[in-house]
Amino acid sequence: MPIDWPGIAAFTLAATGITFGFVRGGEAGWCDASTLFGFGPGAALLLAFAVVERASAHPMIPLAPFRTPAFDGLVLASGAYCLGAFAFLPVLWLWLRNGAGPSFFAASLVITAQPLAFFATSALAGGALHRMPARWSIGGGGTLLVGLGDLVLLLVAQPGTSWPVLLPGPGVTGVGAGSVSPVLPAVAMASAPPARSGVAAAAANSARQLGPALGVALSGTVFHRSVPGTGAGASAVAYADGLSEVFLVAGVIGGRGPGGRCGVCEGANMPIDRPRRWFDFQSHGGEKVRNQIFQTSVFEMRRK
């Protein structure tokens, strides 16, 4: 199948322009020429991407699944939960090292609490999550936990806070993200026609990458309203104010974002049988197929 180079170029440049606009907006102002130079071409290229994909015989992302409200909400939820769960981490680390004052080891423990909770939830509860309705694992469970973790950090990240008090916030966001991540591809596949299930899963995964990219730029912009530059010499109160705004934005987007409640609005109670059969094939039947391919390859080598 031919590669959709025009579509790839249009989407890449659109994402770059919009991200640049968020970065420059916090530094130079939202009406500054450089900020508008990012947002304007970025929005135009996003529209051009839709036109290119509509006209292409082999589009990078077919537009048909986006006519389904459930799929649109799911893609938005994919980006929103990742933004809410991960975009604040660079700002949190900056505060821990410059504003809060714990040791390097203690600051590392606070950051590490999130991936530990994420991997533990995905590994231990992955099977049970696949048996739940999508509205619990994504629409009303995992995304709300992400928002709750952000709000916990909003309450405790204050001047003079000791580092152990911060651990529950990243831990809760890790549990929330770990509840969404294992089932997201399967739910995306179920929200699209069978012929487009692979495209749907790829679109959801792409949104997961784009969400934190935009979120880091947005978090930095919000944070630098209170703490300019690198933050060196800023007061503890300024750091707390900047963090409060970051965690509030992350909590609203991550927990109540575009897909927080209605991301799977049409399929909130749908079973994940079809994608789960695919998942089971990959886990169990896939091993058998790989063995058959290996045995066939060995046979062909011996015959030659």
C-alpha angles and dihedrals in degrees: 000000000000117000115248097231096166091052093047092049094046095049094044093051092044092053091045093051095048092047090049089051092055091048095048093042092068094044104040104017133268094268095046117122093240091052092050089046087063100042097040100054090035092058092043092051090049089057089045089053090056091049092048093049092048092053098040120102089210106029122189089228117017110222096218096091090053089067088072113086092210091056093046091052092047093053090049090048090051092058095038098053092048091048092050094045104043113014095081095056098091091050092046090051091049090054094045092053100039109020112026097043105216121145121272090254093051092048089050090052091054092052093042092056090077101054090042091055091043096053094040092053094046093047099042101035102029095104094047091047091057090057094052124090112262092244089067101042096041116001100047109006120040098030092049090051089053090053091045092053090052091051091049088056089047090058100043104035095092134129111289095018113149116231098244089063089061095057098085093059098060089036093057093046088050091053091048094049090044089055094054102038101065095051102034097091091047093049090047090053091049092051093059134058113275092252090057100039094107091050090049093053091047092050092051091049091048090053089052089059096042094049096064092040091058091036095057089052091047093046092050091049093051093044095050091057085076101023113039124202119351092338094245109152095009117140123253089244091055091051091049092050092049093047092048091057092046094050092045092053092044092048094050094047096039098044104027101020126133092293100030095105107003102033090112095025096146095037102034093129098032118131115236093226100130097047090039091057087053089049091050090050090053092047100042114004091040091066090054092050091049090052091051091050091049092049091048091050092051091049092051091049092051092047091054 
